[in-house]
Amino acid sequence: MKDMLKRENVQIVERVEDWQEAIHVGVQPLVDGNYVEPRYIDAIITNTHTFGPYYVLCKDLALLHASSDCGVNEKQLALTVLRQPVRFKPDGYDVRLLVTLAASDSESHMQAMQAISNIFSDENRIEKLATAATADDAYAQFIAAAKE
Amino acid sequence: MEVKRIMCCCGSGLGSSMLVRMNVEKTLKKLDYQGIDVTHSSVSDATENAADLFVVGKDLEQFVSQLPRVIVLDNIMDMNELETKLDAELKK
């Protein structure tokens, strides 16, 4: 799991203007690390216009992703904790956690998805992650969930 | 008709659909349904012959309206909702 989520791809951000900025901010660590090309950001925004924000899976979680062929170089996750929530549609959930997935194929990120499932099926753990004091703390929580 | 293949779908066929697939597999095991193949894919792959039953989140409902058997989940992460709807559908 430590290969799938690197510490430098976990960040805490005070606020974003709107959902489009949220996508830019949430994906940027993966662009910086060359895990994805900048067009991956555009692909997620285009997908959102086509399908709606179906990746907002529950309160507080947006699992940002597009297809492997939209500029993914190497599989990786990024985690962004937003201090102030953002909405991806007016009547949607408030979201404080952006998990960006760059998948290299349709199967190999199963363990990462298991960690996400472990955290986001439990309201207490969502709250704990959303209020993590530091990026180190958020990272440790995520890695621990992957080991279950 | 007996369900042998379930396909879970999302916009790209990678993230949310995989989560739903893992939850469907857990639920089938819990309810002791055997011999059902579960896959995940994008809604564009969701054609009538691709599976016997499709599972999608509410946001994508309009994209699968042409399919005969669909379970629409209000909350993708809610295992109780999935269990109730899946069990009811498989008993049909």
gemmi code that builds the backbone of each chain (N, CA, C; Angstrom):
import gemmi

chains = {
    "A": [
        ("MET", (0.830, -1.219, 0.000), (0.000, 0.000, 0.000), (0.861, 1.265, 0.000)),
        ("LYS", (2.039, 1.167, 0.644), (2.920, 2.339, 0.668), (3.391, 2.721, -0.736)),
        ("ASP", (3.359, 1.762, -1.645), (3.688, 2.081, -3.033), (2.538, 2.810, -3.709)),
        ("MET", (1.342, 2.490, -3.270), (0.147, 3.026, -3.940), (-0.197, 4.427, -3.450)),
        ("LEU", (0.115, 4.725, -2.179), (-0.078, 6.091, -1.672), (1.221, 6.554, -1.032)),
        ("LYS", (1.872, 7.476, -1.708), (3.128, 8.024, -1.190), (2.816, 9.215, -0.287)),
        ("ARG", (3.634, 9.365, 0.726), (3.401, 10.446, 1.697), (3.302, 11.824, 1.025)),
        ("GLU", (4.125, 12.066, 0.010), (4.120, 13.399, -0.613), (2.832, 13.693, -1.383)),
        ("ASN", (2.008, 12.661, -1.562), (0.739, 12.885, -2.266), (-0.450, 13.079, -1.319)),
        ("VAL", (-0.124, 13.293, -0.045), (-1.165, 13.607, 0.946), (-1.002, 15.070, 1.345)),
        ("GLN", (-2.092, 15.815, 1.294), (-2.003, 17.254, 1.597), (-3.259, 17.730, 2.335)),
        ("ILE", (-3.065, 18.801, 3.086), (-4.195, 19.464, 3.730), (-4.336, 20.847, 3.111)),
        ("VAL", (-5.554, 21.175, 2.665), (-5.810, 22.432, 1.963), (-6.938, 23.156, 2.680)),
        ("GLU", (-6.788, 24.438, 2.885), (-7.788, 25.194, 3.645), (-9.141, 25.241, 2.916)),
        ("ARG", (-9.130, 25.707, 1.682), (-10.405, 25.765, 0.966), (-10.180, 25.833, -0.549)),
        ("VAL", (-11.235, 25.458, -1.299), (-11.214, 25.637, -2.751), (-12.453, 26.424, -3.142)),
        ("GLU", (-12.381, 27.063, -4.299), (-13.455, 27.941, -4.754), (-14.709, 27.152, -5.170)),
        ("ASP", (-14.508, 26.107, -5.931), (-15.639, 25.345, -6.459), (-15.167, 23.934, -6.810)),
        ("TRP", (-16.045, 23.109, -7.373), (-15.693, 21.707, -7.644), (-14.598, 21.566, -8.693)),
        ("GLN", (-14.562, 22.504, -9.637), (-13.514, 22.403, -10.658), (-12.140, 22.647, -10.046)),
        ("GLU", (-12.086, 23.635, -9.143), (-10.801, 23.871, -8.468), (-10.459, 22.674, -7.578)),
        ("ALA", (-11.477, 22.078, -6.984), (-11.234, 20.898, -6.143), (-10.551, 19.798, -6.959)),
        ("ILE", (-11.005, 19.606, -8.188), (-10.397, 18.579, -9.040), (-8.952, 18.955, -9.380)),
        ("HIS", (-8.736, 20.220, -9.714), (-7.364, 20.669, -9.995), (-6.448, 20.428, -8.796)),
        ("VAL", (-6.909, 20.872, -7.631), (-6.090, 20.751, -6.416), (-5.873, 19.284, -6.040)),
        ("GLY", (-6.937, 18.491, -6.174), (-6.868, 17.088, -5.772), (-5.973, 16.230, -6.658)),
        ("VAL", (-5.862, 16.614, -7.924), (-5.061, 15.815, -8.864), (-3.619, 16.325, -8.956)),
        ("GLN", (-3.401, 17.599, -8.601), (-2.098, 18.238, -8.824), (-0.896, 17.450, -8.274)),
        ("PRO", (-0.987, 16.854, -7.063), (0.176, 16.087, -6.587), (0.582, 14.972, -7.552)),
        ("LEU", (-0.378, 14.368, -8.221), (-0.064, 13.278, -9.152), (0.546, 13.814, -10.448)),
        ("VAL", (0.170, 15.054, -10.801), (0.803, 15.696, -11.949), (2.245, 16.045, -11.590)),
        ("ASP", (2.416, 16.603, -10.408), (3.760, 17.000, -9.958), (4.707, 15.799, -9.903)),
        ("GLY", (4.185, 14.657, -9.498), (5.023, 13.462, -9.391), (5.123, 12.687, -10.694)),
        ("ASN", (4.498, 13.226, -11.740), (4.503, 12.616, -13.060), (3.787, 11.258, -13.112)),
        ("TYR", (2.865, 11.053, -12.170), (2.052, 9.837, -12.224), (0.976, 9.957, -13.301)),
        ("VAL", (0.513, 11.194, -13.498), (-0.456, 11.440, -14.564), (-0.033, 12.675, -15.356)),
        ("GLU", (-0.531, 12.759, -16.572), (-0.314, 13.952, -17.371), (-1.385, 14.981, -16.998)),
        ("PRO", (-1.099, 16.263, -17.251), (-2.077, 17.299, -16.892), (-3.459, 17.044, -17.499)),
        ("ARG", (-3.524, 16.355, -18.629), (-4.835, 16.137, -19.276), (-5.743, 15.226, -18.458)),
        ("TYR", (-5.162, 14.541, -17.470), (-6.000, 13.719, -16.593), (-7.029, 14.586, -15.850)),
        ("ILE", (-6.589, 15.799, -15.499), (-7.491, 16.754, -14.825), (-8.669, 17.093, -15.740)),
        ("ASP", (-8.359, 17.410, -16.988), (-9.417, 17.757, -17.946), (-10.371, 16.587, -18.171)),
        ("ALA", (-9.798, 15.368, -18.179), (-10.641, 14.188, -18.403), (-11.659, 14.025, -17.282)),
        ("ILE", (-11.242, 14.273, -16.038), (-12.174, 14.131, -14.907), (-13.257, 15.206, -14.983)),
        ("ILE", (-12.846, 16.415, -15.364), (-13.832, 17.497, -15.480), (-14.821, 17.198, -16.613)),
        ("THR", (-14.311, 16.704, -17.732), (-15.194, 16.344, -18.862), (-16.161, 15.234, -18.454)),
        ("ASN", (-15.631, 14.220, -17.772), (-16.471, 13.125, -17.277), (-17.580, 13.634, -16.372)),
        ("THR", (-17.239, 14.615, -15.557), (-18.216, 15.170, -14.620), (-19.338, 15.877, -15.378)),
        ("HIS", (-18.958, 16.585, -16.451), (-19.985, 17.232, -17.266), (-20.881, 16.187, -17.944)),
        ("THR", (-20.305, 15.048, -18.323), (-21.072, 14.016, -19.027), (-21.958, 13.216, -18.075)),
        ("PHE", (-21.346, 12.711, -17.000), (-22.045, 11.751, -16.142), (-22.533, 12.338, -14.820)),
        ("GLY", (-22.112, 13.559, -14.501), (-22.388, 14.089, -13.179), (-21.329, 13.599, -12.206)),
        ("PRO", (-21.353, 14.087, -10.970), (-20.314, 13.709, -9.996), (-20.623, 12.372, -9.326)),
        ("TYR", (-20.658, 11.314, -10.138), (-21.003, 9.988, -9.612), (-19.945, 9.468, -8.649)),
        ("TYR", (-18.761, 10.085, -8.678), (-17.652, 9.635, -7.820), (-17.735, 10.203, -6.407)),
        ("VAL", (-18.744, 11.049, -6.153), (-19.001, 11.429, -4.755), (-19.795, 10.273, -4.158)),
        ("LEU", (-19.104, 9.438, -3.395), (-19.667, 8.142, -3.023), (-20.525, 8.212, -1.779)),
        ("CYS", (-20.244, 9.159, -0.932), (-21.021, 9.328, 0.284), (-20.632, 10.701, 0.830)),
        ("LYS", (-21.229, 11.073, 1.968), (-20.871, 12.356, 2.549), (-19.355, 12.387, 2.774)),
        ("ASP", (-18.733, 13.468, 2.362), (-17.315, 13.723, 2.596), (-16.322, 13.046, 1.654)),
        ("LEU", (-16.768, 12.186, 0.768), (-15.795, 11.506, -0.096), (-16.041, 11.719, -1.587)),
        ("ALA", (-15.049, 12.287, -2.254), (-15.035, 12.279, -3.724), (-13.866, 11.409, -4.167)),
        ("LEU", (-14.180, 10.361, -4.900), (-13.143, 9.472, -5.431), (-12.880, 9.893, -6.883)),
        ("LEU", (-11.994, 10.865, -7.030), (-11.748, 11.452, -8.356), (-10.956, 10.483, -9.219)),
        ("HIS", (-11.460, 10.225, -10.428), (-10.714, 9.355, -11.330), (-11.261, 9.439, -12.748)),
        ("ALA", (-10.433, 9.092, -13.697), (-10.868, 8.929, -15.082), (-10.221, 7.646, -15.593)),
        ("SER", (-10.410, 7.347, -16.849), (-9.899, 6.090, -17.395), (-8.373, 6.068, -17.459)),
        ("SER", (-7.845, 4.847, -17.479), (-6.387, 4.651, -17.555), (-5.785, 5.300, -18.801)),
        ("ASP", (-6.566, 5.376, -19.863), (-6.026, 5.903, -21.125), (-6.138, 7.428, -21.228)),
        ("CYS", (-6.501, 8.077, -20.128), (-6.601, 9.544, -20.139), (-5.348, 10.193, -19.567)),
        ("GLY", (-4.202, 9.574, -19.767), (-2.952, 10.198, -19.344), (-2.379, 9.664, -18.048)),
        ("VAL", (-2.685, 8.412, -17.704), (-2.086, 7.799, -16.514), (-0.726, 7.205, -16.893)),
        ("ASN", (0.327, 7.626, -16.186), (1.663, 7.066, -16.415), (1.943, 5.901, -15.482)),
        ("GLU", (1.516, 6.054, -14.227), (1.804, 5.031, -13.225), (0.709, 5.073, -12.173)),
        ("LYS", (0.316, 3.906, -11.649), (-0.789, 3.918, -10.695), (-0.368, 4.572, -9.384)),
        ("GLN", (-1.281, 5.347, -8.831), (-0.990, 6.057, -7.590), (-2.280, 6.695, -7.061)),
        ("LEU", (-2.267, 6.961, -5.754), (-3.361, 7.690, -5.134), (-2.865, 9.037, -4.644)),
        ("ALA", (-3.788, 9.975, -4.476), (-3.507, 11.208, -3.747), (-4.661, 11.426, -2.777)),
        ("LEU", (-4.359, 11.993, -1.630), (-5.387, 12.283, -0.634), (-5.310, 13.752, -0.250)),
        ("THR", (-6.427, 14.457, -0.414), (-6.495, 15.862, -0.035), (-7.571, 16.041, 1.021)),
        ("VAL", (-7.190, 16.622, 2.144), (-8.151, 16.954, 3.196), (-8.480, 18.433, 3.055)),
        ("LEU", (-9.761, 18.734, 2.832), (-10.204, 20.122, 2.726), (-10.753, 20.566, 4.078)),
        ("ARG", (-10.218, 21.661, 4.601), (-10.727, 22.165, 5.884), (-12.153, 22.699, 5.728)),
        ("GLN", (-12.423, 23.314, 4.589), (-13.797, 23.765, 4.323), (-14.370, 22.901, 3.195)),
        ("PRO", (-15.567, 22.347, 3.415), (-16.125, 21.420, 2.427), (-16.479, 22.084, 1.096)),
        ("VAL", (-16.549, 21.275, 0.062), (-16.952, 21.743, -1.256), (-18.095, 20.839, -1.722)),
        ("ARG", (-18.945, 21.365, -2.596), (-20.010, 20.533, -3.182), (-19.772, 20.392, -4.677)),
        ("PHE", (-20.062, 19.192, -5.186), (-19.881, 18.949, -6.619), (-21.174, 19.177, -7.390)),
        ("LYS", (-22.294, 19.293, -6.661), (-23.548, 19.772, -7.243), (-24.326, 20.424, -6.108)),
        ("PRO", (-25.224, 21.373, -6.455), (-25.852, 22.190, -5.410), (-26.558, 21.370, -4.323)),
        ("ASP", (-27.234, 20.279, -4.727), (-27.969, 19.488, -3.744), (-27.179, 18.237, -3.331)),
        ("GLY", (-25.873, 18.245, -3.596), (-25.040, 17.082, -3.275), (-24.502, 17.128, -1.855)),
        ("TYR", (-23.669, 16.144, -1.553), (-23.049, 16.078, -0.229), (-21.952, 17.135, -0.087)),
        ("ASP", (-21.737, 17.578, 1.154), (-20.528, 18.334, 1.484), (-19.355, 17.365, 1.477)),
        ("VAL", (-18.281, 17.750, 0.807), (-17.125, 16.857, 0.664), (-15.883, 17.496, 1.276)),
        ("ARG", (-15.247, 16.768, 2.183), (-13.994, 17.255, 2.782), (-12.785, 16.399, 2.396)),
        ("LEU", (-13.031, 15.251, 1.792), (-11.917, 14.370, 1.451), (-11.919, 14.059, -0.044)),
        ("LEU", (-10.819, 14.403, -0.689), (-10.661, 14.088, -2.106), (-9.644, 12.964, -2.219)),
        ("VAL", (-10.084, 11.827, -2.694), (-9.160, 10.731, -2.959), (-9.048, 10.630, -4.476)),
        ("THR", (-7.863, 10.907, -4.994), (-7.669, 10.847, -6.445), (-7.016, 9.526, -6.797)),
        ("LEU", (-7.631, 8.838, -7.723), (-7.139, 7.531, -8.154), (-6.607, 7.624, -9.580)),
        ("ALA", (-5.362, 7.234, -9.749), (-4.826, 7.023, -11.087), (-4.618, 5.522, -11.212)),
        ("ALA", (-5.424, 4.879, -12.039), (-5.365, 3.422, -12.172), (-4.705, 3.063, -13.495)),
        ("SER", (-3.803, 2.076, -13.438), (-3.108, 1.689, -14.663), (-3.865, 0.599, -15.421)),
        ("ASP", (-4.766, -0.074, -14.722), (-5.635, -1.054, -15.357), (-6.867, -1.180, -14.475)),
        ("SER", (-7.751, -2.111, -14.783), (-9.010, -2.114, -14.045), (-8.962, -2.964, -12.773)),
        ("GLU", (-7.847, -3.631, -12.491), (-7.814, -4.555, -11.348), (-6.763, -4.246, -10.273)),
        ("SER", (-5.611, -3.705, -10.667), (-4.447, -3.740, -9.778), (-4.529, -2.808, -8.573)),
        ("HIS", (-5.555, -1.978, -8.490), (-5.680, -1.082, -7.342), (-6.706, -1.599, -6.335)),
        ("MET", (-6.956, -2.913, -6.391), (-7.967, -3.525, -5.509), (-7.682, -3.261, -4.026)),
        ("GLN", (-6.411, -3.352, -3.625), (-6.078, -3.154, -2.210), (-6.371, -1.718, -1.762)),
        ("ALA", (-6.083, -0.778, -2.647), (-6.375, 0.618, -2.340), (-7.874, 0.827, -2.172)),
        ("MET", (-8.646, 0.181, -3.031), (-10.099, 0.298, -2.943), (-10.609, -0.318, -1.641)),
        ("GLN", (-9.929, -1.383, -1.205), (-10.315, -2.020, 0.057), (-10.100, -1.055, 1.223)),
        ("ALA", (-8.982, -0.325, 1.206), (-8.709, 0.652, 2.256), (-9.779, 1.743, 2.250)),
        ("ILE", (-10.125, 2.200, 1.051), (-11.143, 3.237, 0.921), (-12.478, 2.728, 1.457)),
        ("SER", (-12.781, 1.486, 1.112), (-14.023, 0.885, 1.592), (-14.033, 0.780, 3.124)),
        ("ASN", (-12.892, 0.387, 3.713), (-12.802, 0.267, 5.168), (-13.046, 1.602, 5.863)),
        ("ILE", (-12.481, 2.658, 5.313), (-12.618, 3.973, 5.953), (-14.008, 4.556, 5.746)),
        ("PHE", (-14.485, 4.473, 4.507), (-15.672, 5.253, 4.183), (-16.992, 4.536, 4.440)),
        ("SER", (-16.922, 3.329, 4.981), (-18.163, 2.702, 5.432), (-18.374, 2.988, 6.927)),
        ("ASP", (-17.528, 3.813, 7.520), (-17.581, 4.072, 8.956), (-17.511, 5.586, 9.203)),
        ("GLU", (-18.635, 6.159, 9.668), (-18.703, 7.616, 9.846), (-17.643, 8.150, 10.799)),
        ("ASN", (-17.329, 7.382, 11.840), (-16.342, 7.843, 12.819), (-14.963, 7.983, 12.184)),
        ("ARG", (-14.650, 7.040, 11.312), (-13.331, 7.084, 10.673), (-13.262, 8.191, 9.640)),
        ("ILE", (-14.372, 8.457, 8.964), (-14.411, 9.574, 8.025), (-14.115, 10.866, 8.779)),
        ("GLU", (-14.801, 11.019, 9.921), (-14.632, 12.240, 10.715), (-13.186, 12.383, 11.189)),
        ("LYS", (-12.623, 11.268, 11.624), (-11.251, 11.292, 12.130), (-10.260, 11.686, 11.023)),
        ("LEU", (-10.491, 11.148, 9.834), (-9.605, 11.466, 8.713), (-9.793, 12.919, 8.268)),
        ("ALA", (-11.048, 13.368, 8.234), (-11.340, 14.731, 7.777), (-10.794, 15.777, 8.745)),
        ("THR", (-10.609, 15.388, 10.010), (-10.117, 16.344, 11.005), (-8.668, 16.032, 11.410)),
        ("ALA", (-7.987, 15.255, 10.608), (-6.576, 14.947, 10.885), (-5.790, 16.253, 11.056)),
        ("ALA", (-4.953, 16.294, 12.086), (-4.237, 17.534, 12.403), (-3.173, 17.850, 11.359)),
        ("THR", (-2.538, 16.819, 10.858), (-1.442, 17.024, 9.905), (-1.579, 16.025, 8.750)),
        ("ALA", (-0.865, 16.297, 7.689), (-0.850, 15.377, 6.553), (-0.220, 14.041, 6.958)),
        ("ASP", (0.774, 14.097, 7.845), (1.385, 12.851, 8.353), (0.347, 11.972, 9.033)),
        ("ASP", (-0.481, 12.610, 9.835), (-1.536, 11.909, 10.563), (-2.532, 11.271, 9.583)),
        ("ALA", (-2.970, 12.059, 8.584), (-3.913, 11.550, 7.582), (-3.309, 10.360, 6.833)),
        ("TYR", (-2.050, 10.491, 6.492), (-1.345, 9.412, 5.785), (-1.317, 8.133, 6.625)),
        ("ALA", (-0.976, 8.288, 7.902), (-0.898, 7.127, 8.794), (-2.251, 6.433, 8.924)),
        ("GLN", (-3.315, 7.210, 9.018), (-4.662, 6.622, 9.117), (-4.997, 5.805, 7.879)),
        ("PHE", (-4.641, 6.346, 6.731), (-4.967, 5.669, 5.475), (-4.193, 4.375, 5.325)),
        ("ILE", (-2.904, 4.430, 5.643), (-2.074, 3.240, 5.524), (-2.547, 2.143, 6.492)),
        ("ALA", (-2.937, 2.569, 7.702), (-3.416, 1.604, 8.695), (-4.675, 0.898, 8.191)),
        ("ALA", (-5.563, 1.661, 7.541), (-6.816, 1.081, 7.043), (-6.562, 0.059, 5.937)),
        ("ALA", (-5.484, 0.259, 5.217), (-5.168, -0.653, 4.116), (-4.658, -2.000, 4.635)),
        ("LYS", (-4.180, -2.013, 5.880), (-3.586, -3.239, 6.408), (-4.616, -4.176, 7.029)),
        ("GLU", (-5.858, -3.719, 7.138), (-6.879, -4.537, 7.816), (-7.218, -5.784, 7.011)),
    ],
    "B": [
        ("MET", (-35.751, -15.064, -14.379), (-34.541, -15.694, -14.877), (-33.459, -15.707, -13.800)),
        ("GLU", (-32.753, -16.813, -13.719), (-31.694, -16.914, -12.721), (-30.525, -15.980, -13.058)),
        ("VAL", (-30.015, -15.330, -12.051), (-28.895, -14.408, -12.266), (-27.571, -15.154, -12.131)),
        ("LYS", (-26.793, -15.128, -13.204), (-25.473, -15.768, -13.185), (-24.345, -14.751, -13.282)),
        ("ARG", (-24.668, -13.592, -13.853), (-23.642, -12.564, -14.042), (-24.165, -11.205, -13.574)),
        ("ILE", (-23.404, -10.574, -12.687), (-23.747, -9.227, -12.234), (-22.645, -8.275, -12.674)),
        ("MET", (-23.037, -7.146, -13.284), (-22.043, -6.142, -13.666), (-22.308, -4.851, -12.897)),
        ("CYS", (-21.253, -4.365, -12.219), (-21.341, -3.105, -11.492), (-20.714, -2.018, -12.354)),
        ("CYS", (-21.400, -0.898, -12.502), (-20.954, 0.105, -13.471), (-20.752, 1.479, -12.853)),
        ("CYS", (-19.748, 2.200, -13.380), (-19.626, 3.627, -13.087), (-19.147, 4.330, -14.358)),
        ("GLY", (-18.862, 5.597, -14.265), (-18.526, 6.380, -15.452), (-17.284, 5.893, -16.172)),
        ("SER", (-16.269, 5.486, -15.422), (-15.025, 5.060, -16.047), (-14.750, 3.572, -15.882)),
        ("GLY", (-15.498, 2.906, -15.022), (-15.297, 1.477, -14.824), (-14.086, 1.120, -13.988)),
        ("LEU", (-13.636, 2.041, -13.149), (-12.404, 1.808, -12.384), (-12.574, 1.941, -10.876)),
        ("GLY", (-13.217, 3.001, -10.451), (-13.207, 3.350, -9.030), (-14.452, 2.915, -8.310)),
        ("SER", (-15.515, 3.682, -8.480), (-16.735, 3.368, -7.738), (-17.298, 2.007, -8.127)),
        ("SER", (-17.170, 1.651, -9.405), (-17.701, 0.347, -9.809), (-16.926, -0.798, -9.150)),
        ("MET", (-15.636, -0.596, -8.912), (-14.869, -1.638, -8.228), (-15.292, -1.747, -6.763)),
        ("LEU", (-15.537, -0.598, -6.138), (-16.019, -0.620, -4.754), (-17.346, -1.368, -4.655)),
        ("VAL", (-18.246, -1.056, -5.585), (-19.548, -1.709, -5.564), (-19.390, -3.214, -5.799)),
        ("ARG", (-18.495, -3.560, -6.705), (-18.245, -4.981, -6.976), (-17.766, -5.710, -5.715)),
        ("MET", (-16.844, -5.085, -4.975), (-16.351, -5.722, -3.742), (-17.494, -5.885, -2.740)),
        ("ASN", (-18.349, -4.852, -2.672), (-19.481, -4.934, -1.747), (-20.496, -5.996, -2.179)),
        ("VAL", (-20.718, -6.110, -3.486), (-21.640, -7.135, -3.993), (-21.096, -8.529, -3.670)),
        ("GLU", (-19.796, -8.700, -3.868), (-19.191, -10.019, -3.594), (-19.318, -10.389, -2.114)),
        ("LYS", (-19.055, -9.397, -1.249), (-19.205, -9.627, 0.202), (-20.639, -10.002, 0.547)),
        ("THR", (-21.569, -9.283, -0.067), (-22.984, -9.497, 0.248), (-23.457, -10.866, -0.242)),
        ("LEU", (-23.035, -11.252, -1.440), (-23.420, -12.567, -1.973), (-22.920, -13.675, -1.044)),
        ("LYS", (-21.709, -13.481, -0.539), (-21.121, -14.468, 0.360), (-21.923, -14.540, 1.648)),
        ("LYS", (-22.237, -13.370, 2.175), (-22.993, -13.294, 3.425), (-24.368, -13.955, 3.286)),
        ("LEU", (-25.013, -13.721, 2.143), (-26.360, -14.260, 1.939), (-26.322, -15.682, 1.376)),
        ("ASP", (-25.098, -16.174, 1.165), (-24.882, -17.541, 0.692), (-25.457, -17.807, -0.708)),
        ("TYR", (-25.291, -16.848, -1.594), (-25.572, -17.094, -3.011), (-24.272, -17.547, -3.664)),
        ("GLN", (-24.322, -18.637, -4.419), (-23.095, -19.149, -5.021), (-23.201, -19.210, -6.542)),
        ("GLY", (-22.050, -19.242, -7.191), (-22.016, -19.407, -8.639), (-22.434, -18.177, -9.426)),
        ("ILE", (-22.288, -16.994, -8.810), (-22.605, -15.759, -9.535), (-21.310, -15.013, -9.816)),
        ("ASP", (-21.114, -14.674, -11.072), (-19.905, -13.990, -11.503), (-20.134, -12.478, -11.416)),
        ("VAL", (-19.227, -11.768, -10.722), (-19.393, -10.320, -10.565), (-18.236, -9.598, -11.253)),
        ("THR", (-18.565, -8.620, -12.080), (-17.537, -7.841, -12.779), (-17.809, -6.353, -12.572)),
        ("HIS", (-16.825, -5.515, -12.920), (-17.061, -4.062, -12.913), (-16.599, -3.476, -14.233)),
        ("SER", (-17.312, -2.445, -14.664), (-17.018, -1.863, -15.966), (-17.635, -0.474, -16.074)),
        ("SER", (-17.430, 0.166, -17.218), (-18.030, 1.487, -17.398), (-19.447, 1.351, -17.952)),
        ("VAL", (-20.238, 2.372, -17.761), (-21.630, 2.292, -18.226), (-21.709, 2.089, -19.737)),
        ("SER", (-20.684, 2.516, -20.456), (-20.734, 2.320, -21.910), (-20.616, 0.839, -22.292)),
        ("ASP", (-20.089, 0.012, -21.364), (-20.034, -1.443, -21.610), (-21.315, -2.154, -21.169)),
        ("ALA", (-22.198, -1.433, -20.535), (-23.394, -2.046, -19.974), (-24.461, -2.231, -21.054)),
        ("THR", (-24.352, -3.339, -21.765), (-25.345, -3.658, -22.778), (-26.142, -4.870, -22.313)),
        ("GLU", (-27.268, -5.094, -22.925), (-28.200, -6.097, -22.441), (-27.566, -7.479, -22.274)),
        ("ASN", (-26.650, -7.838, -23.168), (-26.054, -9.169, -23.107), (-24.822, -9.268, -22.214)),
        ("ALA", (-24.385, -8.139, -21.662), (-23.149, -8.134, -20.879), (-23.324, -8.807, -19.519)),
        ("ALA", (-24.540, -8.801, -18.991), (-24.798, -9.417, -17.687), (-26.294, -9.640, -17.524)),
        ("ASP", (-26.656, -10.398, -16.460), (-28.079, -10.634, -16.185), (-28.670, -9.543, -15.303)),
        ("LEU", (-27.768, -8.916, -14.534), (-28.213, -7.886, -13.589), (-27.125, -6.815, -13.491)),
        ("PHE", (-27.545, -5.544, -13.440), (-26.589, -4.436, -13.368), (-26.803, -3.662, -12.070)),
        ("VAL", (-25.706, -3.175, -11.488), (-25.793, -2.374, -10.264), (-25.103, -1.035, -10.518)),
        ("VAL", (-25.825, 0.062, -10.293), (-25.245, 1.398, -10.491), (-25.661, 2.324, -9.342)),
        ("GLY", (-24.897, 3.405, -9.184), (-25.280, 4.460, -8.253), (-26.345, 5.342, -8.888)),
        ("LYS", (-27.051, 6.067, -8.049), (-28.194, 6.847, -8.498), (-27.825, 7.864, -9.586)),
        ("ASP", (-26.644, 8.445, -9.486), (-26.239, 9.463, -10.468), (-26.221, 8.937, -11.897)),
        ("LEU", (-26.052, 7.629, -12.047), (-25.913, 7.072, -13.395), (-27.167, 6.348, -13.884)),
        ("GLU", (-28.226, 6.465, -13.112), (-29.459, 5.746, -13.428), (-29.922, 5.969, -14.873)),
        ("GLN", (-29.859, 7.217, -15.324), (-30.364, 7.551, -16.671), (-29.578, 6.856, -17.788)),
        ("PHE", (-28.322, 6.473, -17.482), (-27.492, 5.867, -18.528), (-27.760, 4.370, -18.704)),
        ("VAL", (-28.495, 3.790, -17.785), (-28.771, 2.349, -17.882), (-30.267, 2.070, -17.970)),
        ("SER", (-31.043, 3.088, -18.332), (-32.499, 2.945, -18.328), (-32.996, 1.949, -19.376)),
        ("GLN", (-32.142, 1.648, -20.372), (-32.568, 0.709, -21.419), (-32.393, -0.744, -21.007)),
        ("LEU", (-31.737, -0.990, -19.868), (-31.448, -2.369, -19.460), (-32.603, -2.966, -18.673)),
        ("PRO", (-32.821, -4.276, -18.841), (-33.987, -4.890, -18.218), (-33.908, -5.015, -16.684)),
        ("ARG", (-32.757, -5.372, -16.165), (-32.675, -5.580, -14.707), (-31.552, -4.759, -14.107)),
        ("VAL", (-31.936, -3.752, -13.337), (-30.953, -2.842, -12.754), (-31.275, -2.602, -11.281)),
        ("ILE", (-30.252, -2.633, -10.446), (-30.397, -2.172, -9.063), (-29.751, -0.793, -8.995)),
        ("VAL", (-30.501, 0.208, -8.531), (-29.972, 1.556, -8.378), (-29.752, 1.822, -6.896)),
        ("LEU", (-28.527, 2.201, -6.543), (-28.188, 2.439, -5.142), (-28.231, 3.938, -4.836)),
        ("ASP", (-28.993, 4.308, -3.804), (-29.017, 5.717, -3.377), (-27.676, 6.096, -2.764)),
        ("ASN", (-27.123, 5.194, -1.974), (-25.816, 5.428, -1.346), (-24.914, 4.232, -1.657)),
        ("ILE", (-23.893, 4.492, -2.457), (-22.996, 3.427, -2.922), (-22.299, 2.704, -1.771)),
        ("MET", (-22.055, 3.411, -0.681), (-21.288, 2.831, 0.421), (-22.174, 2.138, 1.458)),
        ("ASP", (-23.472, 2.154, 1.255), (-24.388, 1.611, 2.256), (-24.614, 0.109, 2.025)),
        ("MET", (-23.966, -0.688, 2.852), (-24.054, -2.143, 2.705), (-25.466, -2.665, 3.000)),
        ("ASN", (-26.167, -1.996, 3.896), (-27.523, -2.459, 4.232), (-28.472, -2.278, 3.052)),
        ("GLU", (-28.358, -1.129, 2.401), (-29.197, -0.875, 1.221), (-28.899, -1.919, 0.141)),
        ("LEU", (-27.627, -2.176, -0.080), (-27.235, -3.148, -1.095), (-27.784, -4.532, -0.764)),
        ("GLU", (-27.623, -4.928, 0.485), (-28.080, -6.266, 0.888), (-29.586, -6.430, 0.670)),
        ("THR", (-30.346, -5.422, 1.079), (-31.805, -5.480, 0.932), (-32.208, -5.575, -0.536)),
        ("LYS", (-31.635, -4.701, -1.354), (-32.036, -4.646, -2.762), (-31.544, -5.858, -3.551)),
        ("LEU", (-30.338, -6.308, -3.224), (-29.777, -7.454, -3.940), (-30.560, -8.730, -3.605)),
        ("ASP", (-30.838, -8.907, -2.345), (-31.571, -10.104, -1.920), (-32.956, -10.131, -2.565)),
        ("ALA", (-33.626, -8.982, -2.581), (-34.965, -8.902, -3.175), (-34.905, -9.223, -4.666)),
        ("GLU", (-33.891, -8.699, -5.345), (-33.764, -8.910, -6.785), (-33.453, -10.371, -7.100)),
        ("LEU", (-32.606, -10.988, -6.314), (-32.209, -12.372, -6.587), (-33.305, -13.363, -6.240)),
        ("LYS", (-34.244, -12.934, -5.430), (-35.365, -13.826, -5.074), (-36.476, -13.770, -6.103)),
        ("LYS", (-36.395, -12.815, -7.037), (-37.452, -12.665, -8.053), (-37.508, -13.891, -8.957)),
    ],
}
model = gemmi.Model(1)
for chain_id, residues in chains.items():
    chain = gemmi.Chain(chain_id)
    for i, (resn, *xyz) in enumerate(residues, 1):
        res = gemmi.Residue()
        res.name, res.seqid = resn, gemmi.SeqId(i, " ")
        for name, pos in zip(("N", "CA", "C"), xyz):
            atom = gemmi.Atom()
            atom.name, atom.element = name, gemmi.Element(name[0])
            atom.pos, atom.b_iso = gemmi.Position(*pos), 0.0
            res.add_atom(atom)
        chain.add_residue(res)
    model.add_chain(chain)
structure = gemmi.Structure()
structure.add_model(model)
structure.setup_entities()
